Amino acid sequence: VNPETALPAVSVWLRAQPANACPLIYASRDLDGVNRTKSALGEGAGRIIEEFLAAIATEAQDQGFSRFIVAGGETSGAVLNALGIQAVTIGAKVAEGVPVTTATDAALTLVMKSGNFGDENFFAEAYDAVTRRK
């Protein structure tokens, strides 16, 4: 998928979501798919995906979404930077080492994790945590 052409389509899809929704957008591949993506996009493939997801987060914020669950350490950093978040307040624990956070400079609730945290129920638990806060 080309990020430049996919972003407008994702934007249209986001606008179609209910105002109280917490839409899920992800990028995932099996190992063979990751290797094919790296072959097609080069070693910067990860950065391209991180920047694309950060652009989607910005679009979502512009459309009024205020709850974000972000997986991946570098992706979390890219999303924080794109949303202009300088600091967060730490809240309840979703998983060991992964709290719910609230941006101190915007009305945003976030759960951000690196790949090493959480179990198979992590996303359901993170969703419950961010939707309870609204």
Buried (B, 14 or more C-beta within 10 A) or exposed (E): EEBEEEBEEBBEEBEEEEEEEBBEEEBEEEEEEEEEBBEEBEEEBBEBBBBBBBBBBBBBBEEEBBBBBBBBBEBBBBBBBBBEBEEBEEBEEBBEEBBBBBBEEBEBBBBBBBEEBBEEEBBEBBBEBBEEEE
